[in-house]
Amino acid sequence: MKKAIWVLGAIVLGNFMMSCNKGNSSFKKLKNGMEYKIISSGNGKTIAYGEVMKFNFAQKYKDSLLKDTYGQLPQYQPIDSMQLPKEYFEIFKQVKVGDSIITRIPTDSIFKDGMGMMPAGFKKGEYLSTTFKVLGILKTENAQEDFMKERTAFMKEDSIRAIGQKVKDEKTLEEYFAKNNLKPAKTTVGTYVDIKQAGGELPKDGQTLVVKYTGKLLDGTPFDSNIDSTFRHTEPYNVTIGQGGSIKGFEDGLKQMGKGAKGTIYIPSVLGYGSQGSGKIKPNSNLIFDVEILDVLDAPKLPQPAPQVQVDTTKKRVIRPLTPPVKKKNQ
């Protein structure tokens, strides 16, 4: 997480329907079609303008959970009309610590007038919903410190969980290989690589690999590709070795493949997106990448520095770099 403050824009596509006997069971409706209700604990003061709401959320469409942050780092959102869509600002400015918020919006409202293509499996007339649980209300100057404390605690717990998860990942992958009669090679890092077409010299740190890929879950469901046009990006993907620009297992697998190589990389979750997951990738998911190395590019050469002019401070005379003497004609 590069920023402690979470910006809410993508939450419109969220969400989680829930039933509860507390509070008002009816939803209030906003002008854009969004409906909401606040299930209040009745304690504390209402959040003030400029304060930061600390919360967890869960997203669901019908019975499909799209994303949730429970068991992960809390989210932080300034209650500021300049940073929030006006509908969310109107809702969030009413909350107190301990409140739960449910928002829902019809698919028709989200995808009308060309506002994005409706994802496969989504239907008109259905609701996308989100629940938020307000964990705290913070002053702006205290939000970063609170985030760092949460992050430190989470990373400590996550590193402990990762030890056990690594064992689970290896068992799951070994069973998958046995079932499908696969014999990929395991790297010292823990990635599994099955090279189907040998390539040239293995890449070195600083070199950039130009890659075509398709990423899949272990059940074969694709989650990203720059080969399949339905994912809307077909440009090659550049990975510079040693810069950490991709998940650890992906780079580790690519390091085993030179220019022209084709193969499959099997990545344990602890070398992928770990316990947090990412988008369609659920937490603790093992991944498969079919890849082709189109090219291996050397790191660009740095320009040579210009000769330095030195000054003799004792005589105040400029000393220039030595150059060979110029011969005169007829000498």
N, C-alpha and C positions, 0 to 999 in steps of 0.2 A: 504493500500500500504506500504510494508515494506521497499522499496527502492525508493529513489526519481528518480533514473535513470531507464528508461524502456529499457529492452533488446528486440531486434527486432525479434528474431528467429521465433516465431509462426505466424508472420504477413504474411508469405508465403502463408498461407491458407486463406487469407483475401479476401472480397473486394468490391469495389464500382466503377461501371462504370458511367462516366458522360460525357456530351457533353458541349462544350464551344466554342465560336467563337473567343476567344483570342488566340494568340500565334500560334505555329505550330501545325496543326491538325494531322500530321503523328507521328507514334510511332517509336522510335529507338529500335533496337533489340540487346540484349546481348547474349553471347555464350550459356548460359543455357536455352535459349528460352524465357526469360522474356523480355517484351516490356515495354517501358516507354515514357512519355513525361512530360515536365515541362512547366507549364503555368506561365510565369513570370510577376510580377508586374513592373519589371524594376527599382526598387528602392533599395538603400543601397548596402552594400558590400556582396560578396559571403562568405559563412561560411568558417572558417579556421579550419585546422586540430586540433583536441583536443577540439574545442568548442562544446557546447551542443545545439542541436536543440530542441526547444519547439514546440509541434505540437498537432493537433487533427487528427484523422483518422476515416475513415469509411470503412467497409468491406462488400463485397457483392458477391454472386454467382448468376449470371443471375438476376432474380428479387427478390431474397431473401437476405435481409439485415442480415448479420451474427453478426456484432458488430459495434458500433461506440462510440466515446468518446465525441461527442458534447453534451454539457449540463453536462459533468462530468469533472473530473480533467484532465488537459492536460497531455501529455506524454513528457518525456525527454529522449533524446538519444545522447550520446557522438559520435561525428564524428571521429571515431577511427577505423582504419583498423583491429585492434586486437579484437574489440568488435562487429563489424558488419560483416555480410556475405558480401563477396566482391562485389556482384552485388549492394547491397544497399549502400555500401560505395561509389561506382562509381557514383551512382545517387545523393545521398544526398550531396556530397561535392561540387555540382554545385549550390546549392540553396541560395536564399536570403530571408529576412523577407517578408512575404506576398505572396510568391510563392505557387502554388498548384502543386502537383506531382500526376500523375496517373501511376500506375504500373499494368500490367496484365500478367498472365502466363497461358498457356494451362494446363488443367488437366492432359493431357498425360505426360507433363514434370515433374509434381509434383509426380505422383504416379507410375512412371516407375521404373523398376529394383527393385521392392519390397519395395520401399520407402513409406511404410504405405499403409493401405487398403483404397480404394476410398470410402468415405462416401455414405450412401444410398441417392439416389436422384441426385448424381453427375454423369455426363456422360463424356466420352472421347470427345475431340474436342471442349469443352466449355472453357471459360476463367474464371479464378479467378482474381479479380481485387481489387485494393485499391486506395483510394485517401488520400493524406496527405495535410494538410494546415499548413504552417509554421507560427507559431505565434510569435516566437522570436528566437534570437541567443544569447546565454549566455556564458560567461566565466565559466570554470569549478568551480571556487571558488564561483561563484554567483548562481549556479544552485540550490543548496540545500536551500538557503534562499528564492529564488523565489518559489520553490515548497512548502515550509512551508507557505508562504503567500497565495498561491493558495489554499492550503489544508484548512487553517483556514477560508478563505472566503467561500469555498465550504461547509464545515461542518456547518457553521452558516446558510447559505441558505438552506441546506439540512434539518436541524432540523426544520426550519420553514415550509418547504414543507411537512415534515413527519407528522405534526399535521393534515393537511388536508388529506394527503394520508391515515392516520389511519382510518378516517371516511369513506373514499371510500372503503378501504379494508373490514371493518366490514359490510358495506352494501352489497358488492359483495358476501361475504361469506354467510351472512344470506339469501340472495336470492338463492344461490346455495343449502344451506341446505333445504330451503323450497321446492325448485323444486325437490329435490331428496329424500324428506321425511327423512332427517337426523336430529338427535338431539344430537350433541356432546356437551360435557361439556366445558365451557369456564374457563380458568385459570385466576388468578388475573393478570398475565402478559399480557394476551390477546390471547394466543394460544387456539385452540379448539382441544379436544381429545375425540375420540370415542373408548372406550375399548371394544373389542369383546371377549376377553378371559382374565379373571382376573389372576394376577400373585401373587407373594409373597410380602414380605415387601417392601415398597417404598424405593428407594435408597437414600443414604445420601451423603453430600458433601465429596469428596475424593474417593468415590467408583467408579468403572469403570463398565459400562454396555457394554456387548458384544451384538451387534445388527445386525440383518438382515433387510434390508430395500429396498424399491423401491420408488423413488421420481418421482412425476408426476406434470404436470401443471394442472390447473383447468379444461382444456378441455380433460384431460385424457392422454395427450402425455407424455410418460416417458422420463426423462432426465438423470437418473442415477439409478443404482441398483447393489447390490452385490448378487442378486439372479439370475438375467437374465445374462447368460454368454455372450450375445452379447455386454455387456459393459466391458467385459474383466477383471473383478476383482470380484472374488466370495468369497474372504476371509471376515470373519466377521469384522465389524467396531467397534472399541473401543471408547467409549465416557466417559471421566472422569468428573463427576459432579463437577461443581464449577471452572473449569479451563478455560472455554471459548473456547474450542477447536472446537466447531461447531457453526452454526448460532444459535442465541438466542432462536428462536421458537422451533428448533429441540430439544435442550437440555431441554427446559421448558416442552415440551411434554413428553420426556422420563422420567422426574422426577415424572410423574404421573403413572408410570408403573413399576412393580416389575418383578423379574425373572419368566419367563414362560408366561408373558403377551403378547397378540397380540392386535393390534389396528391400528387406523389411526389418524395421527396428521395433522391438517389443520393449516397452518402457514400464517398469514397476511404478506404482502410484507415488512412491516416496521420491522418485526421480522425475516425476511429472508435476501434476498440479496438487498433489498431496491431499491433506485433509480439508482444504478449502474448495477444491474443484474450480471450474471455470465455465460459465455458460452451460452448454449442454453436457459438459463433463462433470459428473457428480463427484463428491468427495471420495477419495481412496479408489479411484478408477485406474486400472491398468490400461495402457494405450498401445495401439498398433499404428505404425507409419510405414506405408509403402513409398519409397523414395527413389529418385533418379538424380544423380549428380551431373548436371549439364556442363559445369565448368568449375575450375579452381583458379581463383585470381590472386596474384601476389599483392601484398600490401603496397600501397603507393609509396614511391621513394620520396623521402623528405628533401626539400631543396637545400643545396649546400649553402652554409652561411657565408656572407660576404667577408673578405679579408678585414681584419680589425686594424685600425690605425692606432698606434701607440704613441704616447707622449713621453719624452724624456723630461721628467720633472726637475732634474738638476740643471739642465741647460735650456729648458723651455723650448725644445726643438722637436718638431714632428719627426717621428721615425716611421718610415713607410716599409711595407713588406718588401723583402729582397726580390728583385726580378733580374733575369739574365741581362747582361749588357747588350746594347744594340750596336751591331757592327756598322761602321761607316762604309760608304761605297769606296772602292779602290784601296781598301785597307789590306 
